[in-house]
Every structure is written in C-alpha cells, then in structure tokens.
Amino acid sequence: MKTNDSLLLVGANGFIGSAIAKYLLSKQIAYYSWDRHTHDLCNLRQTKSYMKQFKGATLRVIYLSSVTRTKMDSSDSMQANISMIDNFIKASKELKIASIIFLSSIDVYDNTEQKFLTEDSELNPNSFYAISKICSENMLQSAFRNSHLTIFRSPGVYGSGDKYDSIIGKFSKLIANRNSVRLFHNGNQLRDYLFVNDLAEIVGHFVKNPTSGIFNLSTGQSLRLSSIIKLISKFLGVEAKVHNIECSHSRDDLRIVNKKLLSYMPRVSLTSMTVGIKNYINENFGK
C-alpha cells in the first residue's frame, strides 16, 4: 500500500473486523474505522456524509459489514445487506477507490452435487444471506471495474471473540456445559472452518498486494462434524453427549479448494482445524 493511500475498514467492530483491526495495528498499518453507531450504512445521507472526508484521497477499502446468517436470515436482512452495498457504491461515485476487499461466503455455491468447490463452481444461493452476498458481489463488480476488487468466499470462521456464535463455538459451549449436541447424518458431513487469525493475515496480504479476483478461503482439509466434536471433547476433557436426528434430505459436504489463494500466498501457513480448535479451547476455556 502506498504511503499516501487511506485505508477504510468497514465493519471494524464485529468479530472478524476486530481480528483484522488487531492484525493491522500489529503491522503498523493505519486505518479509518467505520463507526456504525454514528453513521448507518443503511442510511444514504449518513453514508455520504462519512465518505466525503476521503474526497481527493486514494482510498483502499476492506468491506466486512453484513447482517450475518447467525443473527438473521430473512428477506429483511437480505435487503439490509444489499442496501448497505448500494449506499456505499453511491457514496463512492466521486472518490478514487484504488482497491476493495469484500468478504463474501461459500454459501453462494451449489454444494449438493459438486464434490469440490472451486472459484468456477456452479452458483446456487439457497438462503437470503447467500442471495445478498452474490448480489453484493455483482454490484461491486459492476461499479468498480477500474479498481482492484478482491472477493473472498469464506466458510464459517471461528476464533477468540466470536462469542460462541461460530459452529466451533456453539459445539464447544454445549459440550463444556454438558449439554447434548444434535447432529444429522450421524455427523458424517464434511466441513472446513477457518481460524480468524488466518483470515486477518490473508486480508493483510491483499491490502499490501491489491489483486482483482475471486478467492476461496479454507484450510483445504475438511473434517467430519463427528470428528470436530471429538476434537472439542478431547481438548475440553469432557465427554460429548451426541443426539443423532433422523433426516430425509441428502448429506451436504463442504470440500473447498484453496489452490488459487495459495498460489498468491505461497508462504502462508493455514491453521489446521485440529490446532485451531485446541487454541480456541485454550483461549475460551482456559484448558
């Protein structure tokens, strides 16, 4: 990033935003933090009011702001996410945007028939949240054709500060409290969750090295949910109580290919879920 560029972190107060903010500070990278309490992205007037301070500057943006699926997955939340992107685009029309990093989701893919998900895999967003993400991707691609636009399609993210909202966090809290974990398909579904510190490092790399394109984020090593629960149980030292529920729909596995990301970051060392879960238990349960 050039010394005269300004960096704006939209969504700095959230779980992922806080981790990225911490990483940027550790690398002495200055940034502006969008304060949603004083400037509402759903309000065009407030959005324009905030963005006008960057007129005449070269701006780089990390855009994380979203009503997440764990908070709400409805037509209202979908409209809110799309509205925020629309307002951001309108407020940026007269600005010089050099690069944008947008956090999307692997939920935009159709993973029912595809064995491995690559950036070229078929899209089939089947939730309001996923629809908002693919709409946002398309809107940003159309509006910022002359800027470096990096789209990260991320799986579930976990780590310190997630307030047990991640799947890893929810399972850990249930097991630690000796409550039953409910599973479909005997927990045979394959999943790949990303440690938040890795996501922060990836974003930091692309801030310094702006690149246009879509990138899947993942460890590249999926585990079955039953195996994830066994790891949590092991590191907590608490036997997991598992309740298997019969389910008529087919099992959906997530095997996410991250080769494109690794080609741009050959030196990155992604945290395996085994190590990440151990760190999560240590940080949150003092084990």
Beta strands, then each sheet from edge to edge (+ up, - down):
strand 1: 5-10
strand 2: 32-33
strand 3: 58-63
strand 4: 96-105
strand 5: 148-154
strand 6: 157-158
strand 7: 180-184
strand 8: 190-191
strand 9: 194-195
strand 10: 213-216
strand 11: 223-224
strand 12: 241-245
sheet 1: 2+ 1+ 3+ 4+ 5+ 10+
sheet 2: 6+ 9+
sheet 3: 7+ 12+
sheet 4: 8+ 11-
end
